[in-house]
Amino acid sequence: MERSGTSGDPGVRVLVAFESRKGSTREIVETIAAEINTAGWDVDVIEIKDSPRPDEYGYVIIGGPLHMGKIKGVRNFVDMRNLKGVRPTQLTLAGFSVQNGGK
Ligand SMILES: Cc1cc2nc3c(=O)[nH]c(=O)nc-3n(C[C@H](O)[C@H](O)[C@H](O)COP(=O)(O)O)c2cc1C
């Protein structure tokens, strides 16, 4: 994807599917979605629990937090929707901050 103001393909929509328990991943994916939208693409940001439909989109970005080393919600979504190898998919993860000693 290019970053100029009007570079999005007309009619090609981007799905940003995410899971967020405390809100950090939500903030991250909303920031990403705003950038993509500024670049001229139509973007929908939908929580995984609301059953987004990746097959209706040209691109899919998935975000989720690490919990005990696992990305369970994201993994279930990828498996359930058969996303592996289907189309370019970016995984965005939120984990411990490296600042403040990881707190
Ligand atoms: C119970 C629990 C387990 C966690 N396990 C990990 C972990 O294994 N690795 C990691 O990097 N971060 C871990 N974290 C940190 C979260 O991934 C991090 O706070 C993330 O930003 C939370 O995302 P959310 O606000 O979208 O829910 C854990 C947080 C909690 C509450």
The ligand as a Gaussian input file, in Angstrom:
#p B3LYP/6-31G(d) Opt

LIG

0 1
 C       -3.098000     -11.912000      32.145000
 C       -2.167000     -11.209000      31.182000
 C       -1.198000     -11.950000      30.519000
 C       -0.302000     -11.304000      29.634000
 N        0.654000     -12.065000      29.006000
 C        1.541000     -11.432000      28.182000
 C        2.571000     -12.169000      27.520000
 O        2.684000     -13.367000      27.664000
 N        3.441000     -11.492000      26.722000
 C        3.369000     -10.136000      26.549000
 O        4.214000      -9.583000      25.849000
 N        2.381000      -9.428000      27.113000
 C        1.476000     -10.025000      27.930000
 N        0.492000      -9.304000      28.542000
 C        0.394000      -7.880000      28.267000
 C       -0.699000      -7.584000      27.269000
 O       -0.451000      -8.255000      26.048000
 C       -0.687000      -6.076000      27.021000
 O       -1.049000      -5.410000      28.213000
 C       -1.600000      -5.679000      25.896000
 O       -1.359000      -4.334000      25.577000
 C       -3.057000      -5.821000      26.284000
 O       -3.811000      -5.512000      25.129000
 P       -5.283000      -4.971000      25.247000
 O       -5.203000      -3.693000      26.051000
 O       -5.680000      -4.732000      23.839000
 O       -6.099000      -6.017000      25.941000
 C       -0.393000      -9.907000      29.405000
 C       -1.405000      -9.189000      30.089000
 C       -2.278000      -9.815000      30.939000
 C       -3.349000      -9.010000      31.642000

